[in-house]
Amino acid sequence: MDRIYLDNNATTIVDPLVKQAMEPYWCERYGNPNSLHTFGTEVHPDLRIAMNRLYRGLNAQEGDDILITSCATESNNTVLKGIYFDLIKKGKKNHIVTTTVEHPCVANSCKFLESQGVKVTYLPVNADARVEADAVRHAITDKTALVSVMWANNETGVIFPIKEIAEVCKAKGVLFHTDAVQAIGKVRVDLQDVPADFLSLSGHKFHGPKGVGALFVRKGLKLPPLLHGGEQMSGKRAGTLNVAGIVGMGLAMELASDNLGYENKEVRRLRDKLEDGLLKIKDVLVISRRELRVPNTVFISVRGVEGEALLWDLNKSGIAASTGSACASESLEANPVIKAIGLGSELSHTGIRLSLSRFTTEEEIDFAIKTFTEAAGRLRSISSTY
């Protein structure tokens, strides 16, 4: 059969409805929205519709800010470095709390801030591959400026107890940021229920276009801009607005919200079928319980088989998967999640992530189970470690 895409945590296909909605903004309604002439002003209503869709998707309220960015990496950098310049560099605070399994854009931003004298606490995950609220509570000190914990892990799909963590931070008077890239479109994200101060997202993770993301900022809070320039986004994020991208991301958010029921029923059913099929292979381990994960993700370790080798075999058969975060895919270091949950060095290079979407079919899952099983068997037959 044709190629099968099971790497949706890396990026997703643009929904055809989103693609159709974006098309007029390339060659017809292409004006710069900051221009005063009709070419610019005629796109203002479309931008308002798109922004309202983002607000509704997050259940953000009047007075909250949603800043358009290029991606979640920019959003996360804006928060972490903004807190540094706003609080830490001014001598008010000097401590950040995060986890050992954050996306590289958070982890590497924290490493940079450490080089500037910031103290960073990296909380380890437990046997379920997540950090509990109590661990955050114990890590906070009177010098803590920010806690940054992802909503769902990009590799394992494990959902963190974000509401409880946000409530701990609120009770302690500490700002809380969550990277919600892997949560949007997979679980309910309601910012009236979860008192997060900052939230990052990226359109291409929920069937929107690449190159556009957003940063939610709670009413009453301000961050110094990461990018200085013009007065776009009320001076909070300079740069000509990506009109097509914003329109596409707004519609993608609406469609993702509308499809949450399907995601949690049908996508979950297909994910569980895939997982059950792979668990029939001897000596395999799925990381974390399925009820703790977003409904589309399986992160599996095949004892005696290098993840890169298995990925190569799957790709030859037309199946796209991943050994983890796409942003770390060229690294040959041991998988940080497998290391973090203490599975040992012999399994540290064996992880494979399979991630579905609402466009995944039953036929594709059947083929993936068969192909994965055959590839694991072939590679084990020539393995020196199994």
C-alpha positions as CSV (number, residue, x, y, z in Angstrom):
1,M,0.0,0.0,0.0
2,D,1.0,3.7,-0.2
3,R,3.0,5.4,2.4
4,I,1.7,5.4,6.0
5,Y,2.2,8.4,8.2
6,L,2.5,7.6,12.0
7,D,4.6,10.5,13.0
8,N,1.9,13.0,13.8
9,N,3.6,14.3,17.0
10,A,6.3,15.7,14.7
11,T,3.9,17.4,12.4
12,T,0.5,16.8,10.8
13,I,-1.1,17.0,7.4
14,V,-2.9,20.3,6.8
15,D,-6.6,19.6,6.9
16,P,-7.9,20.2,3.3
17,L,-10.5,22.6,4.7
18,V,-7.7,24.6,6.3
19,K,-5.7,24.6,3.0
20,Q,-8.8,25.8,1.1
21,A,-9.4,28.6,3.6
22,M,-5.8,29.8,3.3
23,E,-5.6,30.0,-0.5
24,P,-7.0,33.5,-1.0
25,Y,-4.3,35.1,1.1
26,W,-1.4,34.2,-1.2
27,C,-2.5,35.9,-4.4
28,E,-5.8,37.7,-3.9
29,R,-6.1,39.0,-0.3
30,Y,-2.4,39.5,0.1
31,G,-2.3,43.0,1.6
32,N,-0.2,43.8,4.7
33,P,-2.8,44.2,7.5
34,N,-0.8,47.1,9.0
35,S,-1.2,49.1,5.8
36,L,-3.9,51.8,5.7
37,H,-5.1,51.1,2.2
38,T,-7.9,48.7,1.2
39,F,-5.5,45.9,0.4
40,G,-4.5,45.9,4.1
41,T,-7.8,46.7,5.8
42,E,-9.9,44.2,3.9
43,V,-8.2,41.3,5.7
44,H,-8.9,42.7,9.2
45,P,-12.3,40.9,9.5
46,D,-10.7,37.6,8.6
47,L,-8.0,38.1,11.2
48,R,-10.7,38.8,13.8
49,I,-12.5,35.6,13.0
50,A,-9.3,33.6,13.2
51,M,-8.3,35.2,16.5
52,N,-11.8,34.6,17.9
53,R,-11.4,30.9,17.0
54,L,-8.2,30.7,18.9
55,Y,-9.8,32.4,22.0
56,R,-12.7,30.0,21.8
57,G,-10.5,26.9,21.4
58,L,-8.6,27.8,24.6
59,N,-11.6,29.3,26.4
60,A,-9.6,32.5,26.8
61,Q,-11.5,35.5,28.0
62,E,-11.6,39.2,27.3
63,G,-8.5,40.9,28.5
64,D,-6.3,37.8,28.0
65,D,-3.7,38.1,25.3
66,I,-3.0,35.7,22.5
67,L,0.1,36.7,20.7
68,I,0.9,35.3,17.2
69,T,4.4,33.8,16.9
70,S,6.2,31.8,14.3
71,C,6.0,28.6,16.3
72,A,5.9,27.2,19.9
73,T,9.7,27.4,20.0
74,E,9.4,31.2,19.7
75,S,6.5,31.2,22.2
76,N,8.5,29.2,24.8
77,N,11.6,31.4,24.3
78,T,9.5,34.5,24.7
79,V,8.2,33.3,28.1
80,L,11.5,32.0,29.5
81,K,13.7,34.8,28.3
82,G,11.0,37.4,29.1
83,I,10.8,36.2,32.7
84,Y,14.6,36.4,32.8
85,F,14.6,40.1,31.7
86,D,11.5,41.1,33.6
87,L,12.1,39.4,37.0
88,I,15.5,37.6,37.2
89,K,17.8,40.2,35.7
90,K,16.2,42.8,37.9
91,G,17.2,40.9,41.0
92,K,13.7,40.0,42.2
93,K,14.0,36.2,41.5
94,N,16.7,33.8,40.3
95,H,15.1,30.3,40.1
96,I,13.1,28.4,37.5
97,V,11.5,24.9,37.9
98,T,11.0,22.6,34.9
99,T,11.3,18.9,34.2
100,T,13.9,16.6,32.7
101,V,11.6,15.7,29.8
102,E,10.7,19.1,28.3
103,H,11.0,19.7,24.6
104,P,14.5,20.8,23.5
105,C,13.3,24.4,23.0
106,V,12.5,24.7,26.7
107,A,15.4,22.5,27.9
108,N,18.0,24.4,25.9
109,S,16.5,27.8,26.8
110,C,16.9,26.8,30.5
111,K,20.5,25.8,29.8
112,F,21.2,29.2,28.3
113,L,19.6,30.9,31.3
114,E,21.8,28.8,33.6
115,S,24.8,30.3,31.7
116,Q,23.5,33.7,32.7
117,G,23.4,32.7,36.4
118,V,19.9,31.5,36.7
119,K,19.3,28.5,39.0
120,V,17.2,25.8,37.3
121,T,15.6,22.8,39.0
122,Y,14.9,19.9,36.6
123,L,12.3,17.6,38.2
124,P,12.6,13.9,37.3
125,V,9.6,11.9,36.1
126,N,8.2,9.0,38.0
127,A,7.6,5.4,36.8
128,D,4.6,6.6,34.9
129,A,6.9,9.1,33.0
130,R,5.3,12.2,34.5
131,V,5.9,14.8,37.2
132,E,3.3,15.1,40.0
133,A,2.1,18.3,41.5
134,D,3.7,17.5,44.9
135,A,7.1,17.5,43.3
136,V,6.5,20.9,41.9
137,R,5.3,22.2,45.3
138,H,8.4,21.0,47.1
139,A,10.7,22.5,44.4
140,I,9.3,26.0,44.6
141,T,11.2,28.5,46.8
142,D,10.8,32.1,47.6
143,K,13.3,32.8,44.8
144,T,11.2,30.9,42.1
145,A,10.3,33.2,39.2
146,L,8.6,30.6,36.9
147,V,7.5,27.0,36.7
148,S,7.4,25.6,33.2
149,V,5.9,22.1,32.7
150,M,4.6,20.7,29.4
151,W,0.9,19.7,29.2
152,A,1.7,16.4,27.3
153,N,5.0,14.9,26.5
154,N,6.0,14.9,22.8
155,E,7.6,11.4,22.9
156,T,5.5,9.3,25.3
157,G,2.2,11.2,25.0
158,V,1.9,11.2,28.8
159,I,-0.4,13.9,30.1
160,F,0.9,15.9,33.1
161,P,-1.4,16.9,35.9
162,I,-1.4,20.5,34.6
163,K,-4.5,21.7,36.5
164,E,-3.0,20.6,39.8
165,I,0.4,22.0,39.0
166,A,-1.1,25.4,37.9
167,E,-3.1,25.5,41.2
168,V,0.0,24.8,43.2
169,C,1.8,27.7,41.5
170,K,-1.1,30.0,41.9
171,A,-1.3,29.2,45.7
172,K,2.5,29.9,45.9
173,G,2.3,33.1,44.0
174,V,4.6,31.8,41.2
175,L,4.1,32.3,37.5
176,F,3.2,29.1,35.6
177,H,3.9,28.3,31.9
178,T,2.9,25.2,30.0
179,D,4.0,24.0,26.5
180,A,0.7,22.7,25.3
181,V,1.9,21.8,21.8
182,Q,1.0,18.1,22.2
183,A,-2.3,18.7,24.0
184,I,-4.2,20.9,21.5
185,G,-6.7,18.8,19.5
186,K,-6.1,15.7,21.7
187,V,-7.4,16.7,25.1
188,R,-9.6,19.5,26.4
189,V,-7.6,22.6,27.0
190,D,-9.7,25.1,29.0
191,L,-7.9,28.1,30.4
192,Q,-10.8,29.0,32.7
193,D,-10.4,25.6,34.3
194,V,-6.6,25.6,34.4
195,P,-5.1,28.7,35.9
196,A,-2.0,28.8,33.7
197,D,-0.4,32.2,33.2
198,F,1.3,31.4,29.9
199,L,0.6,28.7,27.3
200,S,2.4,27.9,24.0
201,L,1.0,26.2,20.9
202,S,2.0,25.5,17.3
203,G,-0.5,25.3,14.4
204,H,1.2,22.5,12.5
205,K,0.6,20.0,15.4
206,F,-3.2,20.1,14.9
207,H,-3.6,20.0,11.2
208,G,-2.8,23.7,10.6
209,P,0.1,25.2,8.7
210,K,3.8,25.3,9.7
211,G,5.4,28.6,10.5
212,V,2.7,30.0,12.8
213,G,2.1,29.5,16.5
214,A,0.7,31.4,19.5
215,L,1.4,32.4,23.1
216,F,-1.4,32.9,25.6
217,V,-0.8,35.5,28.2
218,R,-3.2,35.8,31.2
219,K,-4.9,39.1,31.7
220,G,-2.8,41.5,33.7
221,L,0.5,40.0,32.9
222,K,3.1,41.4,30.6
223,L,6.3,40.1,29.0
224,P,9.0,42.1,27.3
225,P,9.0,41.3,23.6
226,L,11.5,38.8,22.3
227,L,11.5,40.5,18.9
228,H,11.7,44.3,18.6
229,G,10.6,46.2,15.6
230,G,7.2,47.5,14.5
231,E,4.0,47.9,16.4
232,Q,2.4,44.6,15.3
233,M,0.5,42.8,18.1
234,S,0.4,46.1,20.0
235,G,4.2,46.1,20.1
236,K,4.4,42.8,21.9
237,R,5.7,40.8,19.0
238,A,7.1,42.6,16.0
239,G,7.0,41.4,12.4
240,T,4.5,41.4,9.5
241,L,1.6,39.2,10.4
242,N,1.3,35.9,8.6
243,V,-2.3,36.4,7.5
244,A,-2.7,33.0,5.7
245,G,-1.1,31.2,8.6
246,I,-3.3,32.9,11.2
247,V,-6.4,32.2,9.2
248,G,-5.3,28.6,8.8
249,M,-4.4,28.1,12.5
250,G,-7.6,29.6,13.6
251,L,-9.7,27.3,11.5
252,A,-7.5,24.3,12.5
253,M,-8.1,25.1,16.1
254,E,-11.9,25.2,15.6
255,L,-11.8,21.9,13.7
256,A,-9.6,20.3,16.4
257,S,-12.1,21.4,19.0
258,D,-15.0,20.0,17.0
259,N,-13.1,16.7,16.5
260,L,-12.1,16.1,20.2
261,G,-14.9,13.5,20.5
262,Y,-13.6,11.6,17.5
263,E,-10.0,11.8,18.7
264,N,-10.9,10.4,22.1
265,K,-13.0,7.6,20.7
266,E,-12.0,6.5,17.3
267,V,-8.3,7.6,17.3
268,R,-7.9,6.1,20.7
269,R,-9.5,2.8,19.5
270,L,-7.0,2.6,16.6
271,R,-4.1,3.5,18.9
272,D,-5.1,0.8,21.4
273,K,-5.5,-1.7,18.5
274,L,-1.9,-0.8,17.3
275,E,-0.6,-1.1,20.9
276,D,-2.3,-4.4,21.5
277,G,-0.8,-5.8,18.3
278,L,2.7,-4.7,19.1
279,L,2.5,-6.0,22.7
280,K,2.1,-9.5,21.2
281,I,5.8,-9.3,20.2
282,K,8.0,-10.8,22.9
283,D,10.0,-8.5,25.1
284,V,8.5,-5.2,24.2
285,L,7.6,-2.4,26.6
286,V,5.1,0.4,26.1
287,I,6.1,3.5,28.1
288,S,3.4,4.5,30.6
289,R,-0.2,3.4,31.0
290,R,-2.5,4.2,28.1
291,E,-5.1,6.0,30.3
292,L,-2.4,8.5,31.2
293,R,-1.5,9.3,27.6
294,V,-3.1,11.4,24.9
295,P,-5.2,9.2,22.7
296,N,-2.9,9.1,19.6
297,T,0.5,8.1,21.0
298,V,2.5,4.8,21.6
299,F,6.1,5.0,22.7
300,I,7.5,1.4,22.6
301,S,10.8,-0.1,23.4
302,V,11.8,-3.3,21.6
303,R,14.5,-5.1,23.5
304,G,17.6,-6.0,21.4
305,V,16.7,-3.7,18.5
306,E,18.1,-0.3,17.9
307,G,15.4,2.3,17.4
308,E,17.2,3.8,14.4
309,A,17.5,0.4,12.7
310,L,13.8,-0.3,13.3
311,L,12.9,3.1,12.0
312,W,15.0,2.4,8.8
313,D,13.1,-0.9,8.2
314,L,9.7,0.7,8.7
315,N,10.6,3.5,6.4
316,K,11.6,1.1,3.7
317,S,8.1,-0.3,3.9
318,G,6.6,3.1,3.6
319,I,5.8,3.7,7.3
320,A,6.9,7.0,8.9
321,A,7.6,6.8,12.6
322,S,10.1,8.4,15.0
323,T,12.6,7.6,17.6
324,G,11.4,10.6,19.6
325,S,11.3,14.3,19.2
326,A,11.8,15.4,15.6
327,C,13.8,18.4,17.0
328,A,16.3,15.9,18.5
329,S,16.2,13.2,15.7
330,E,19.8,13.8,14.5
331,S,21.2,13.2,18.0
332,L,22.7,9.8,18.7
333,E,22.5,10.3,22.5
334,A,20.5,7.9,24.6
335,N,16.8,8.8,24.6
336,P,16.3,11.2,27.5
337,V,12.8,9.9,28.4
338,I,13.9,6.3,28.7
339,K,16.9,7.5,30.8
340,A,14.6,9.6,32.9
341,I,12.3,6.8,33.9
342,G,15.3,4.6,34.8
343,L,15.0,1.7,32.3
344,G,18.7,1.4,32.0
345,S,21.3,1.8,29.3
346,E,20.4,-1.4,27.3
347,L,17.0,0.1,26.4
348,S,18.1,3.7,26.0
349,H,18.4,3.5,22.2
350,T,15.4,1.2,21.6
351,G,12.5,3.6,21.7
352,I,10.1,4.1,18.8
353,R,7.2,6.6,18.8
354,L,4.1,5.9,16.7
355,S,1.6,8.8,16.6
356,L,-1.8,8.7,14.9
357,S,-4.2,11.4,13.7
358,R,-7.9,11.7,12.8
359,F,-6.8,10.9,9.2
360,T,-5.3,7.5,10.2
361,T,-7.2,4.5,8.9
362,E,-7.9,1.0,10.1
363,E,-6.2,-0.5,7.1
364,E,-3.0,1.5,7.9
365,I,-3.0,0.2,11.4
366,D,-3.3,-3.4,10.3
367,F,-0.4,-3.0,7.9
368,A,1.7,-1.2,10.5
369,I,1.2,-4.1,13.0
370,K,2.2,-6.7,10.4
371,T,5.2,-4.7,9.2
372,F,6.5,-3.7,12.6
373,T,6.3,-7.3,13.8
374,E,8.2,-8.6,10.8
375,A,10.9,-5.9,11.1
376,A,11.4,-6.5,14.8
377,G,11.9,-10.2,14.1
378,R,14.3,-9.7,11.3
379,L,16.4,-7.2,13.3
380,R,16.5,-9.5,16.3
381,S,17.7,-12.4,14.2
382,I,20.9,-10.4,13.4
383,S,21.2,-8.7,16.8
384,S,24.3,-9.3,18.9
385,T,22.4,-8.1,22.0
386,Y,19.3,-10.3,21.9
